[in-house]
Amino acid sequence: MLKRAEKLAEVILRHSLKVKKGEKLTISASDFSSLELLEPLYEQAIKLGALVNLDIFTGNFNVGRADFGNFAKIFYKNASKAQLEDVSLYSLQTEWADKVVKIVSIHDKNFLKEIESNKLTVRQSSLRPVSDKMLQKPWCLTYYPTKALAENSEMTLDEFTDFYYDACNVDYTKMDAEILPLQILLDRGKRVEIKGDGIELSFSIKNRLSLGVDNGKHNIPDGECFIAPIEDSAEGFIEFELPQIYNGNEVEGIRLEFQKGKVIKYSSKSNSKFLKSIFESHEGNKRIGEFGIGMNKKITKYIKDILFDEKIYGTVHFALGMSYPYKRGGGKNQAPIHWDMIKDLRHKGSSIRVDGTLIFKDGKIMK
């Protein structure tokens, strides 16, 4: 019987990326704390005959994703505009690789809290073209359990590690079969209506395609079905009872009102200055780039980490800003951010309808 780290390495290489002999594979890790997973991943890739670039400390295209053992904080605190704009190394790595796997280790969730937001915007905007190019290739991302993630989740490290592997090592083929009917409904749909405590929102998905099948292809753990709303179509409001986090900034009690696809009013119970800076920095940040439904039944607890939280069965999420450049799940909204916000619909009276047909009720997908 394979150990859980070896099993996960096999899932990533054989299911997610389908690595073959002679392919150029970049294995990118934030640091060496993920050695338990990194070693079997590297060993199995070599045995498969891949040409492997083992990259430590560099390969991440989301500025708030990993602290790189405090090196990221040092960089953003001291970097000049020219240094923030230089992404030449990332370009070379992206050009070289046929496929990419990223292992992210987070040791300080708030490492960007004291960094000027304009610096992060410059860096993220500079990385965007390289990121878009990487997204067109087979890629897979996972986080690795750390003490910081465990504490953030209010678990011990052992508990969080068990939770991590349980959520990651699921039967993704079976999950795909469960999600396929939902994907077909969204593909054929024209308008989505969502109602429940703190939400009354509708938007068009006409001629857009959803992405639900192929779970475990990009994110580990996985388990969602998502689609990009038509950019000027969202009408209504959302109140988020859960704290929402972006680049280490936590905002509680967010309320958003939409008209013609755009946020026209917003408020929060905390960190309103940060929320204001998001909406004032770019017009694209005021529109929804993604709507998703969580489908992983092994993930039940909100832990303030989007890779897990957006997969919680019975929740939905809305990403403000950038749409993905995909045929399935993709849209046209351009923005420097992609801020996923989680809305919990696991309560009586919640519903999602597509063209009037009930597809979700009281936190459960209708069969």
Buried (B, 14 or more C-beta within 10 A) or exposed (E): EEEBBBBBBBBBBEBBBEBEEEBEBBBBBBBEBBBBBBEBBBEBBEEBEBBBBBBBBBBBBBBBBBBBBEBBBEBBEEBEEEEBBBBEEBBEBBEEBBBBBBBBBBBBBBBBEEBEBEBBBBBBBBBBEBBBBBBEEBBBBBBBBBEBBBEBBEBEBEEBBBBBBEBBBBEBEEBBEBBEBBBEBBBEBEBBBBBBEBBEBBBBBEEBBBBBBBBBBBBBBBBBBBBBBBBEBBBBBBBBBBBBBBBBBBBEBBBBBBEEBBBEEBEBEBBBEBBEBBBEBBEBBBBBBBBBBBBBBBBBEBBBBBBBBBBBBBBBBBBBBBBBBBEBBBBEBBBBBBBBBBBBBBEEEBBBBBBEEEBBBBBEBBE
